[in-house]
Every structure is written in structure tokens, then in C-alpha cells.
Amino acid sequence: MGVGVSHTFKKYNMAPFKNLKLTLEALNQQGTYSEGDTVIGTLSFNLKSDTKVKSISVKAKGDAKVEWKEDSGNSTTHYKGHVRYFKLKQDLVAKDTGGKSSSYKC
């Protein structure tokens, strides 16, 4: 359906990375996701210089939060809720588990 959400991580210290960008594909015109939806996206970045990489992992979590208030006469009731849909860690370049020291040059 096209690009839904795109975020560039400028305020974080991401050395040795630059231009770290996460782009998620939209499932609908509102750019929203619901429980059970498959979220598809692209993580892209550039390196500032030649870098030896032992592993690259991505951690992500999906939360939904809502708040509202209802007035009734002289009183106001505040409501809020939170649901954690997922929390995961995905290895993109996995560590060598064979006991040997290995690295990747990106």
C-alpha cells in the first residue's frame, strides 16, 4: 500500500552509523495497525567509516496507549489504558556461536 511511517533517528548517538532510518509499509490509508496485522518495513543505514561488525540486532516493541476523560456534573473521571502487542529482538547479523571469533565488514 505504500509508505506508512518513516522515522530518522537523528537525536540518538548512533556511532558508527549515520542516516539510520526505519520505514514501515502502510496497511491502510490511516497508517494504523491492529492486533494480528503483519508489520513489514525496512531498516537502512550508512556507516561513517569501515567498521568491523560482530553482530547487528534490532529491538522493537509495539504499544498502544489511550487516555480520555468524561465529565458528569461536578466530577470528571479520567480513563487510560495500555496494551503491549509485541516485544522482540531480531538478529540481522548473528554472532558466531561456534566458539570462533568472527566479524563482518560492512
Stockholm file with secondary structure:
# STOCKHOLM 1.0

chainA/1-106         MGVGVSHTFKKYNMAPFKNLKLTLEALNQQGTYSEGDTVIGTLSFNLKSDTKVKSISVKAKGDAKVEWKEDSGNSTTHYKGHVRYFKLKQDLVAKDTGGKSSSYKC
#=GR chainA/1-106 SS CCEEEEEECCSSCCTTEEEEEEEEECSSTTCCCCTTCCCCEEEEEEESSCCEESCEEEEEEEEEEEEEEEEETTEEEEEEEEEEEEEEEEEEECCCCSSSCCCEEC
#=GC SS_cons         CCEEEEEECCSSCCTTEEEEEEEEECSSTTCCCCTTCCCCEEEEEEESSCCEESCEEEEEEEEEEEEEEEEETTEEEEEEEEEEEEEEEEEEECCCCSSSCCCEEC
//
